[in-house]
Amino acid sequence: MDKVKAKKHLGQHFLNDENIARKIADALTLEGYNKVIEIGPGMGVLTKYMLEKPTETWVIEIDTESVSYLEKHYEKLHNKILSEDFLKYDLTQVFGNEPFAIIGNFPYNISSQIVFKALEMRDQIPEFAGMFQKEVAERICEPKGSKTYGILSVLTQAFYDTEYLFTVSENVFTPPPKVKSGVMRMRRKENYKLPCNEKLFFNVVKTAFNQRRKTLRNSLKSFNLSEEFKADKFLDLRPEQVSVEQFIDLTLKIQANAI
């Protein structure tokens, strides 16, 4: 088997620029953990650089043709290839309660879902880096006030410091995607536990942005705002104007039944 054929239904676009692959691998600082899982390695263009590092690297790949290719070409991955769907697989079967990082050239059709799963496992994931469709990478790192600032921005930035690293041209992939790509990194905050109920925080953020054209006063009606709080001018804001810290304060007020 010389090469794996890219499959459209899996959103596969194989990176063929070695320099970019190395730069993505170098995006992880490898501080405070020694285990990494790469999502969707394909033919291993990024994997080979991860295997050079002083970490225990695992890969998870849903494409059986890619799995066969990796087994044949990467001896160092012996017993470290998971032929599984990342979104459905229980990673504690491999890592138990130990910390691990995530890296990858993520399939664009499920990239946001990958981030949401990482957020669910934030207690175990100190670092996350990789390549997304450019606008998704930008959204994760976007500050308040932008049209692309949204649910993904607020939820990731509540727990992680996010950084957009560099843009990647369409021309370095086989087949080329129709959009540019962006590489970003998330490093978990030292104090990443929120002072409010975290489940409620997720709910408040999602509810606000699900009606992003409305003011908070209108989009958050389901939380039974008190008449007194409805008069607060803060609720004249739309969600994209609200910082992560302000969303936390808002959640605390709901939690304290002050609303």
N, C-alpha and C positions, 0 to 999 in steps of 0.2 A: 504494500500500500504506500504509494508515493505521497499523495496529498488527500486531504479530506475535502469533499465538495461542500461548499457553503449551502445551508438549507434555509430558505426564505421563511418558512413557518417557525423556525427557531430564532429568527432575527440575527443570523450569523453574518458577520463581516469580519474577515480575518485580517488582522493587522500585519503588514509586511515590512514595516520600518523598524529595524533592530534598535536604532538610537532612541526612538520613542518608547519602545518596550522597556529598555533599560531605565529611562527616565521615570516611567510609571512604577517600576519595581523600587526605584530609589525614593519614591514619594513616602514610603513607610519609614518612620524613624526607628522602629523596632525597640522602643523604650518600654520596659516594664512587662514584657511578654516574650515568649520564644516560639509561639505557634501561629501559623497563618493558614487561612484557607483561600484559595483562588477560585472564583466562580467563573464557569464557562471558559476553560483554558484553550479549547479548540485544539490546535496543533502545537501548543506550548511555547509560542513566541515570547510571552511574558514569563511563563513557568521556568524557563531555563535560567533566567536572571534571578528568580526567587530561590532556585536551588543552589545558587552560588553563595547565598547569605547564611549567616549562622542561626538559622531558624528551622523549625520542623514544618515543612510546607505540605499541605494537603490540597487536593483539587477536587472539585465537584462538577460533574459534567453530565448533562442529560442525553447528549448525542452519543449513541453507542459506537458509531464510526470513529468519532474523536477519541473515545475511551480506548478502542483497539489501537489507534495510532499512538497514543500516549504510552500504553503498556509496552508497545514495541520499541519506542524510541527513548524512553526515559526510565532507565534502570533505578534511578534514585527515588522514583515514585512508587516503588514496589510496596503494595499494601496501603498506599496512601491516595488511591484514586477511588472516589465515590461515584458510582454510576447512578446518580439520583437527581431528582428535581430539588434544587436548593429551597424553593418556596415551601415545599412539603416535608423536607427532611428535618429530623430532630438532631441538631448538631451536638446535643449533650451526649449522644451515643459515641461521639469521637472525643470531645473535649471535656466531658464531665462538667465540673464547675470552674474549670481553669480558664484564664483569659486567652483570647486569640484575636487576631486582626483579620479583616476581610480586604481582599484586593481583587481586581479583575478588569477586563474589558467587557463591561456588562451589556448583555443583550438589551437593546433600547426599548423593546416592547414590554419588558418587566422591570426596568431599572428602578422606578419609583417603589415598586413592591419590595424589591431587594432592600432599599433603604428603610422602609417601614419595618421589615422583619429585623433588620439590624437594630433599630430603635427599641424593639421589643426585648432584644437581648443585650441592651446597653450595659448592664451590670458586668457582662463578660467581654465586651468589645471596646477596648481602649482606643482603637484606631481603625480607620476605614479609608481606603483610597482607591481610585480607579477612574475609568473612562466612561463617560455618559454621552448622550446627545448633548450638544453644547448648551442648549437652553435649559435642560434639566440640571446640569452641573452649575450653571449660573443661578438658577432658582434656589438651589440648596444654599448658596453662599450670599444671596441677595439681601441687602439691608431693607428696612421698612421704607415705604414711600414709592417703591417701584411697582410697575404693573405686574411683574413676574413674582413679586414677593407673595408667598401664599402659605398653605398648610405645611408643605414640605420645608419651607424656609424656617418657619417658627418652631416646628417640632424638632428639627435637627439642631438649630441654634440654641435651643433651651438646654441641651445636654452636651453639645460638642462645639468646639471652635472650628469653624469651617473656612476653607481657603481654596479659591479658584487658582489653579497652578498654571495651566497653559492650554492653548487651543490646538486642535489637530485637524489637518486638512482631510477632505474626503478622499484625496488621491493616494493615500497610503494604505488603503484597504482593498481586499478582494472578496466580493465585488465592492465597488465604492458605494457608500450610503448616499442618500440625497441631501444629507445635512452635515454640517461640521460637528466635530466632537470636542469635548472639553474634559480635562483631567482635574479632579479636585480631591482634597483631603479633609477628613474630619478627625479631630483629636479630642477625645473626651475631656471635659472640663475637670479640673481637680476636685471641685465641689459640684458634682452634677446632680445631686439630689435636690429636688425642688421643695420650697417651703410650703407648697400647697398640695392638695390631693392630685397626684399625677394623672389618674384616670379622668378626673373631672377637667383638668387642664386640657387634655387631648380633646375632650368633648366640646369644651368652650371654643377652642381654636377651630375645630372642624365645622362647628355650627356657624360660627361667624363667617368663615370663608365660603361656606356653601351658598351664602347669599351675599357675595362680596360687594355688590353694588348698593346694598342697603347699609344704613347706619347700624351701629351696634345696638342701639335702642330697639330697632325693628328686628334685626336678625336673631337677637337673644331673648325674644319674648317667651320662648318655651321654658326659660329658667325662672319664670314668675318674678320679674323684677318688681321691687316695691315701688310705690308711687314716689317715695322720697328719692330713691336712687335714679328713677327715670328722669328726674329733673337735672341730673348731673350732666354738665356740658361735655364731659368726656365721652358720653354715649352718642354725641353727634358725629364722632369719627367713624370712618369706614375701616374695615379690618386691615387694609394695606397700610394704614397710617399708624398702626399700633405696634409698638416694639414688643419684643419677647418679654421684657421686664414688666411692661404694662399688662400683657396678657396674664402673667403670673399674679399681679396685683388684683386684676379683675376676678380671677379664679378664687383668690383668697376671700374677696368680698362676697362672692356667691356662697362659698363654703361656710362663712361665718353667719350666714343668713342675714347679712346686712343689706341684701338686695331684695 
